[in-house]
Amino acid sequence: MTDPERTLKVLEELHNWGVRIAIDDFGTGYSSLAYLQKLPVDDLKIDRSFVRGMSDSYASRAIVLSIISLAHSLGIAVTAEGIETREVMDMLRADGCDFGQGYYIGRPMPFHLLHEWLAGPARVS
């Protein structure tokens, strides 16, 4: 983002080619609401620090709900990072989160094992 004009031009061109653009770790670091106005964003990935604390912290849950609501009102999908328990998964589903990733869903694995994992019995229902 050191050259915002060039970045915007490149991202718009990639988006026009059908490449989906995601903002990772939304809510922390350099992520900004201004990006949602300027960049062709398809997906926000909520930082795991908010997701992990959802079941214990009203503030974390409120932040996650706010991000989901804001993103959906802008036509942007939401991915929650760091889902580690069934309770958090259920909360995210109830809150309308579109996608999730984390150890509860599946641990990192070598590519050659992915097909077998995908073909296996459903681990999350």
Backbone as JSON Lines, residues from 0, in Angstrom:
{"i":0,"aa":"M","n":[0.81,-1.2,0.0],"ca":[0.0,0.0,0.0],"c":[0.86,1.26,0.0]}
{"i":1,"aa":"T","n":[2.16,1.11,-0.3],"ca":[3.01,2.29,-0.36],"c":[2.67,3.15,-1.57]}
{"i":2,"aa":"D","n":[2.07,2.56,-2.6],"ca":[1.63,3.29,-3.78],"c":[0.15,2.96,-4.01]}
{"i":3,"aa":"P","n":[-0.75,3.63,-3.28],"ca":[-2.17,3.28,-3.33],"c":[-2.8,3.31,-4.72]}
{"i":4,"aa":"E","n":[-2.41,4.28,-5.55],"ca":[-3.0,4.36,-6.89],"c":[-2.63,3.14,-7.72]}
{"i":5,"aa":"R","n":[-1.37,2.77,-7.69],"ca":[-0.92,1.59,-8.45],"c":[-1.56,0.31,-7.9]}
{"i":6,"aa":"T","n":[-1.63,0.21,-6.58],"ca":[-2.24,-0.95,-5.95],"c":[-3.69,-1.09,-6.39]}
{"i":7,"aa":"L","n":[-4.43,0.0,-6.35],"ca":[-5.83,-0.03,-6.76],"c":[-5.97,-0.46,-8.21]}
{"i":8,"aa":"K","n":[-5.13,0.07,-9.08],"ca":[-5.19,-0.28,-10.5],"c":[-4.92,-1.77,-10.71]}
{"i":9,"aa":"V","n":[-3.9,-2.29,-10.04],"ca":[-3.56,-3.72,-10.18],"c":[-4.68,-4.6,-9.64]}
{"i":10,"aa":"L","n":[-5.2,-4.25,-8.46],"ca":[-6.27,-5.05,-7.88],"c":[-7.54,-5.02,-8.72]}
{"i":11,"aa":"E","n":[-7.87,-3.86,-9.27],"ca":[-9.05,-3.77,-10.15],"c":[-8.86,-4.63,-11.39]}
{"i":12,"aa":"E","n":[-7.65,-4.63,-11.95],"ca":[-7.39,-5.45,-13.13],"c":[-7.49,-6.94,-12.79]}
{"i":13,"aa":"L","n":[-6.91,-7.34,-11.68],"ca":[-7.02,-8.74,-11.26],"c":[-8.47,-9.12,-11.02]}
{"i":14,"aa":"H","n":[-9.21,-8.24,-10.37],"ca":[-10.63,-8.49,-10.1],"c":[-11.41,-8.64,-11.39]}
{"i":15,"aa":"N","n":[-11.11,-7.82,-12.39],"ca":[-11.78,-7.91,-13.69],"c":[-11.46,-9.22,-14.4]}
{"i":16,"aa":"W","n":[-10.33,-9.82,-14.1],"ca":[-9.96,-11.12,-14.67],"c":[-10.63,-12.28,-13.94]}
{"i":17,"aa":"G","n":[-11.36,-11.96,-12.86],"ca":[-12.05,-13.0,-12.11],"c":[-11.32,-13.44,-10.84]}
{"i":18,"aa":"V","n":[-10.21,-12.8,-10.52],"ca":[-9.49,-13.13,-9.29],"c":[-10.25,-12.5,-8.12]}
{"i":19,"aa":"R","n":[-10.55,-13.31,-7.11],"ca":[-11.24,-12.81,-5.93],"c":[-10.22,-12.22,-4.97]}
{"i":20,"aa":"I","n":[-10.58,-11.09,-4.37],"ca":[-9.68,-10.35,-3.48],"c":[-10.2,-10.47,-2.04]}
{"i":21,"aa":"A","n":[-9.31,-10.86,-1.12],"ca":[-9.67,-10.96,0.29],"c":[-8.74,-10.08,1.12]}
{"i":22,"aa":"I","n":[-9.3,-9.5,2.16],"ca":[-8.49,-8.78,3.15],"c":[-8.31,-9.73,4.32]}
{"i":23,"aa":"D","n":[-7.07,-10.12,4.57],"ca":[-6.75,-11.08,5.62],"c":[-6.62,-10.36,6.96]}
{"i":24,"aa":"D","n":[-6.89,-11.08,8.04],"ca":[-6.74,-10.57,9.41],"c":[-7.49,-9.25,9.62]}
{"i":25,"aa":"F","n":[-8.69,-9.17,9.06],"ca":[-9.45,-7.93,9.17],"c":[-9.72,-7.59,10.62]}
{"i":26,"aa":"G","n":[-9.53,-6.33,10.95],"ca":[-9.73,-5.85,12.3],"c":[-8.45,-5.64,13.06]}
{"i":27,"aa":"T","n":[-7.32,-6.01,12.46],"ca":[-6.03,-5.84,13.14],"c":[-5.03,-5.2,12.17]}
{"i":28,"aa":"G","n":[-3.92,-4.78,12.71],"ca":[-2.82,-4.29,11.88],"c":[-3.21,-3.16,10.96]}
{"i":29,"aa":"Y","n":[-2.9,-3.33,9.67],"ca":[-3.1,-2.27,8.7],"c":[-4.46,-2.32,8.01]}
{"i":30,"aa":"S","n":[-5.32,-3.27,8.38],"ca":[-6.64,-3.31,7.75],"c":[-7.41,-2.07,8.15]}
{"i":31,"aa":"S","n":[-8.14,-1.55,7.22],"ca":[-8.83,-0.28,7.45],"c":[-10.19,-0.29,6.76]}
{"i":32,"aa":"L","n":[-11.15,0.39,7.38],"ca":[-12.46,0.51,6.75],"c":[-12.36,1.25,5.42]}
{"i":33,"aa":"A","n":[-11.37,2.12,5.27],"ca":[-11.19,2.85,4.02],"c":[-10.96,1.89,2.86]}
{"i":34,"aa":"Y","n":[-10.32,0.74,3.11],"ca":[-10.09,-0.22,2.03],"c":[-11.4,-0.74,1.45]}
{"i":35,"aa":"L","n":[-12.42,-0.83,2.29],"ca":[-13.71,-1.35,1.83],"c":[-14.37,-0.4,0.85]}
{"i":36,"aa":"Q","n":[-14.04,0.87,0.92],"ca":[-14.59,1.85,-0.02],"c":[-13.79,1.9,-1.31]}
{"i":37,"aa":"K","n":[-12.49,1.65,-1.23],"ca":[-11.62,1.88,-2.37],"c":[-11.25,0.63,-3.16]}
{"i":38,"aa":"L","n":[-11.09,-0.49,-2.47],"ca":[-10.57,-1.69,-3.13],"c":[-11.69,-2.63,-3.55]}
{"i":39,"aa":"P","n":[-11.49,-3.39,-4.62],"ca":[-12.5,-4.36,-5.07],"c":[-12.43,-5.63,-4.22]}
{"i":40,"aa":"V","n":[-12.98,-5.57,-3.02],"ca":[-12.87,-6.65,-2.05],"c":[-14.04,-7.62,-2.19]}
{"i":41,"aa":"D","n":[-13.74,-8.92,-2.21],"ca":[-14.77,-9.96,-2.28],"c":[-15.0,-10.64,-0.93]}
{"i":42,"aa":"D","n":[-13.97,-10.65,-0.09],"ca":[-14.03,-11.42,1.14],"c":[-13.22,-10.74,2.23]}
{"i":43,"aa":"L","n":[-13.78,-10.72,3.44],"ca":[-13.05,-10.28,4.62],"c":[-12.77,-11.52,5.47]}
{"i":44,"aa":"K","n":[-11.55,-11.67,5.9],"ca":[-11.19,-12.76,6.78],"c":[-11.01,-12.18,8.19]}
{"i":45,"aa":"I","n":[-11.93,-12.55,9.1],"ca":[-11.89,-12.02,10.46],"c":[-10.72,-12.65,11.2]}
{"i":46,"aa":"D","n":[-9.91,-11.81,11.82],"ca":[-8.74,-12.29,12.54],"c":[-9.13,-13.26,13.65]}
{"i":47,"aa":"R","n":[-8.31,-14.28,13.81],"ca":[-8.57,-15.34,14.78],"c":[-8.64,-14.83,16.22]}
{"i":48,"aa":"S","n":[-8.0,-13.7,16.51],"ca":[-8.04,-13.19,17.89],"c":[-9.46,-12.82,18.31]}
{"i":49,"aa":"F","n":[-10.3,-12.4,17.38],"ca":[-11.69,-12.1,17.69],"c":[-12.52,-13.38,17.73]}
{"i":50,"aa":"V","n":[-12.27,-14.26,16.77],"ca":[-13.04,-15.51,16.65],"c":[-12.8,-16.4,17.87]}
{"i":51,"aa":"R","n":[-11.56,-16.54,18.24],"ca":[-11.2,-17.42,19.35],"c":[-11.87,-16.97,20.65]}
{"i":52,"aa":"G","n":[-12.04,-15.68,20.85],"ca":[-12.62,-15.17,22.09],"c":[-14.12,-15.04,22.1]}
{"i":53,"aa":"M","n":[-14.79,-15.44,21.03],"ca":[-16.24,-15.22,20.91],"c":[-17.05,-15.82,22.05]}
{"i":54,"aa":"S","n":[-16.7,-17.02,22.49],"ca":[-17.52,-17.69,23.5],"c":[-17.29,-17.13,24.9]}
{"i":55,"aa":"D","n":[-16.2,-16.41,25.11],"ca":[-15.86,-15.89,26.44],"c":[-15.98,-14.38,26.56]}
{"i":56,"aa":"S","n":[-16.02,-13.69,25.44],"ca":[-15.95,-12.23,25.48],"c":[-17.09,-11.6,24.68]}
{"i":57,"aa":"Y","n":[-17.91,-10.82,25.38],"ca":[-18.98,-10.1,24.7],"c":[-18.41,-9.16,23.65]}
{"i":58,"aa":"A","n":[-17.28,-8.52,23.97],"ca":[-16.66,-7.57,23.03],"c":[-16.22,-8.28,21.76]}
{"i":59,"aa":"S","n":[-15.58,-9.45,21.89],"ca":[-15.15,-10.2,20.69],"c":[-16.35,-10.6,19.85]}
{"i":60,"aa":"R","n":[-17.41,-11.07,20.5],"ca":[-18.61,-11.48,19.76],"c":[-19.22,-10.28,19.05]}
{"i":61,"aa":"A","n":[-19.27,-9.14,19.73],"ca":[-19.84,-7.93,19.12],"c":[-19.02,-7.49,17.91]}
{"i":62,"aa":"I","n":[-17.71,-7.59,18.0],"ca":[-16.84,-7.22,16.87],"c":[-17.09,-8.15,15.69]}
{"i":63,"aa":"V","n":[-17.16,-9.44,15.96],"ca":[-17.4,-10.41,14.87],"c":[-18.75,-10.14,14.22]}
{"i":64,"aa":"L","n":[-19.79,-9.95,15.02],"ca":[-21.12,-9.65,14.48],"c":[-21.11,-8.37,13.65]}
{"i":65,"aa":"S","n":[-20.39,-7.37,14.12],"ca":[-20.32,-6.1,13.39],"c":[-19.62,-6.25,12.06]}
{"i":66,"aa":"I","n":[-18.53,-7.01,12.04],"ca":[-17.8,-7.23,10.78],"c":[-18.68,-7.99,9.79]}
{"i":67,"aa":"I","n":[-19.38,-9.03,10.26],"ca":[-20.27,-9.79,9.38],"c":[-21.35,-8.89,8.81]}
{"i":68,"aa":"S","n":[-21.98,-8.1,9.65],"ca":[-23.05,-7.21,9.21],"c":[-22.55,-6.17,8.22]}
{"i":69,"aa":"L","n":[-21.43,-5.54,8.53],"ca":[-20.85,-4.54,7.65],"c":[-20.5,-5.14,6.29]}
{"i":70,"aa":"A","n":[-19.81,-6.27,6.32],"ca":[-19.4,-6.91,5.07],"c":[-20.62,-7.29,4.23]}
{"i":71,"aa":"H","n":[-21.59,-7.92,4.84],"ca":[-22.78,-8.33,4.08],"c":[-23.53,-7.14,3.51]}
{"i":72,"aa":"S","n":[-23.59,-6.03,4.24],"ca":[-24.29,-4.85,3.72],"c":[-23.56,-4.26,2.51]}
{"i":73,"aa":"L","n":[-22.26,-4.58,2.39],"ca":[-21.47,-4.12,1.24],"c":[-21.35,-5.2,0.15]}
{"i":74,"aa":"G","n":[-22.03,-6.32,0.34],"ca":[-21.96,-7.41,-0.63],"c":[-20.66,-8.19,-0.59]}
{"i":75,"aa":"I","n":[-20.03,-8.22,0.58],"ca":[-18.74,-8.9,0.75],"c":[-18.95,-10.14,1.6]}
{"i":76,"aa":"A","n":[-18.36,-11.25,1.21],"ca":[-18.42,-12.49,1.98],"c":[-17.47,-12.4,3.17]}
{"i":77,"aa":"V","n":[-17.72,-13.26,4.17],"ca":[-16.93,-13.25,5.39],"c":[-16.4,-14.65,5.68]}
{"i":78,"aa":"T","n":[-15.11,-14.73,6.0],"ca":[-14.47,-15.96,6.43],"c":[-13.94,-15.74,7.84]}
{"i":79,"aa":"A","n":[-14.26,-16.63,8.75],"ca":[-13.75,-16.56,10.12],"c":[-12.52,-17.46,10.22]}
{"i":80,"aa":"E","n":[-11.44,-16.9,10.72],"ca":[-10.19,-17.66,10.93],"c":[-10.15,-18.18,12.36]}
{"i":81,"aa":"G","n":[-9.48,-19.3,12.55],"ca":[-9.2,-19.78,13.9],"c":[-10.36,-20.45,14.61]}
{"i":82,"aa":"I","n":[-11.23,-21.14,13.89],"ca":[-12.33,-21.86,14.53],"c":[-11.76,-23.13,15.15]}
{"i":83,"aa":"E","n":[-11.84,-23.22,16.47],"ca":[-11.23,-24.34,17.17],"c":[-12.2,-25.17,17.98]}
{"i":84,"aa":"T","n":[-13.46,-24.73,18.11],"ca":[-14.43,-25.49,18.88],"c":[-15.78,-25.52,18.18]}
{"i":85,"aa":"R","n":[-16.58,-26.5,18.54],"ca":[-17.94,-26.63,18.01],"c":[-18.79,-25.41,18.42]}
{"i":86,"aa":"E","n":[-18.59,-24.96,19.66],"ca":[-19.36,-23.82,20.16],"c":[-19.15,-22.58,19.29]}
{"i":87,"aa":"V","n":[-17.91,-22.29,18.96],"ca":[-17.61,-21.12,18.12],"c":[-18.18,-21.33,16.72]}
{"i":88,"aa":"M","n":[-18.05,-22.54,16.18],"ca":[-18.6,-22.84,14.86],"c":[-20.11,-22.59,14.84]}
{"i":89,"aa":"D","n":[-20.8,-23.05,15.86],"ca":[-22.25,-22.85,15.94],"c":[-22.61,-21.37,16.05]}
{"i":90,"aa":"M","n":[-21.85,-20.62,16.83],"ca":[-22.1,-19.19,16.97],"c":[-21.94,-18.49,15.62]}
{"i":91,"aa":"L","n":[-20.88,-18.83,14.9],"ca":[-20.63,-18.2,13.6],"c":[-21.72,-18.54,12.6]}
{"i":92,"aa":"R","n":[-22.18,-19.76,12.61],"ca":[-23.29,-20.15,11.73],"c":[-24.53,-19.33,12.05]}
{"i":93,"aa":"A","n":[-24.84,-19.22,13.34],"ca":[-26.02,-18.46,13.76],"c":[-25.89,-16.98,13.4]}
{"i":94,"aa":"D","n":[-24.66,-16.5,13.37],"ca":[-24.41,-15.09,13.06],"c":[-24.35,-14.82,11.56]}
{"i":95,"aa":"G","n":[-24.42,-15.86,10.72],"ca":[-24.45,-15.68,9.28],"c":[-23.1,-15.62,8.61]}
{"i":96,"aa":"C","n":[-22.06,-16.09,9.28],"ca":[-20.73,-16.11,8.66],"c":[-20.74,-17.06,7.47]}
{"i":97,"aa":"D","n":[-20.11,-16.66,6.37],"ca":[-20.17,-17.44,5.13],"c":[-19.22,-18.63,5.09]}
{"i":98,"aa":"F","n":[-18.0,-18.43,5.57],"ca":[-16.97,-19.46,5.48],"c":[-16.16,-19.5,6.77]}
{"i":99,"aa":"G","n":[-15.47,-20.61,6.99],"ca":[-14.64,-20.71,8.17],"c":[-13.41,-21.54,7.91]}
{"i":100,"aa":"Q","n":[-12.41,-21.31,8.74],"ca":[-11.21,-22.13,8.69],"c":[-10.67,-22.26,10.1]}
{"i":101,"aa":"G","n":[-10.05,-23.36,10.38],"ca":[-9.48,-23.58,11.7],"c":[-9.37,-25.05,12.01]}
{"i":102,"aa":"Y","n":[-8.72,-25.34,13.12],"ca":[-8.46,-26.73,13.51],"c":[-9.72,-27.53,13.73]}
{"i":103,"aa":"Y","n":[-10.82,-26.89,14.12],"ca":[-12.06,-27.65,14.3],"c":[-12.51,-28.25,12.97]}
{"i":104,"aa":"I","n":[-12.31,-27.53,11.91],"ca":[-12.72,-27.98,10.58],"c":[-11.71,-28.95,10.01]}
{"i":105,"aa":"G","n":[-10.44,-28.63,10.11],"ca":[-9.39,-29.5,9.61],"c":[-8.02,-28.91,9.88]}
{"i":106,"aa":"R","n":[-7.1,-29.76,10.21],"ca":[-5.74,-29.32,10.48],"c":[-4.96,-29.21,9.16]}
{"i":107,"aa":"P","n":[-3.88,-28.44,9.17],"ca":[-3.05,-28.38,7.96],"c":[-2.59,-29.78,7.57]}
{"i":108,"aa":"M","n":[-2.52,-30.02,6.26],"ca":[-2.13,-31.35,5.78],"c":[-1.42,-31.22,4.45]}
{"i":109,"aa":"P","n":[-0.62,-32.22,4.12],"ca":[0.03,-32.22,2.81],"c":[-1.03,-32.3,1.71]}
{"i":110,"aa":"F","n":[-0.73,-31.7,0.58],"ca":[-1.68,-31.66,-0.53],"c":[-2.14,-33.07,-0.94]}
{"i":111,"aa":"H","n":[-1.24,-34.03,-0.93],"ca":[-1.61,-35.37,-1.39],"c":[-2.66,-36.05,-0.48]}
{"i":112,"aa":"L","n":[-2.87,-35.54,0.73],"ca":[-3.89,-36.09,1.62],"c":[-5.23,-35.36,1.53]}
{"i":113,"aa":"L","n":[-5.23,-34.22,0.86],"ca":[-6.44,-33.4,0.79],"c":[-7.61,-34.14,0.12]}
{"i":114,"aa":"H","n":[-7.36,-34.8,-0.99],"ca":[-8.44,-35.51,-1.7],"c":[-9.08,-36.55,-0.8]}
{"i":115,"aa":"E","n":[-8.27,-37.3,-0.09],"ca":[-8.8,-38.33,0.82],"c":[-9.63,-37.68,1.93]}
{"i":116,"aa":"W","n":[-9.15,-36.56,2.47],"ca":[-9.88,-35.87,3.53],"c":[-11.23,-35.36,3.01]}
{"i":117,"aa":"L","n":[-11.23,-34.79,1.8],"ca":[-12.46,-34.27,1.22],"c":[-13.47,-35.38,0.93]}
{"i":118,"aa":"A","n":[-12.98,-36.55,0.54],"ca":[-13.86,-37.67,0.2],"c":[-14.37,-38.4,1.43]}
{"i":119,"aa":"G","n":[-13.74,-38.18,2.58],"ca":[-14.12,-38.88,3.81],"c":[-15.44,-38.4,4.36]}
{"i":120,"aa":"P","n":[-15.86,-39.0,5.47],"ca":[-17.13,-38.59,6.08],"c":[-17.07,-37.14,6.55]}
{"i":121,"aa":"A","n":[-18.2,-36.5,6.5],"ca":[-18.28,-35.08,6.91],"c":[-17.86,-34.95,8.37]}
{"i":122,"aa":"R","n":[-16.96,-34.01,8.64],"ca":[-16.47,-33.8,9.99],"c":[-17.23,-32.68,10.69]}
{"i":123,"aa":"V","n":[-17.85,-31.84,9.93],"ca":[-18.58,-30.69,10.49],"c":[-19.98,-30.69,9.9]}
{"i":124,"aa":"S","n":[-20.96,-30.69,10.76],"ca":[-22.33,-30.69,10.24],"c":[-23.1,-29.52,10.77]}
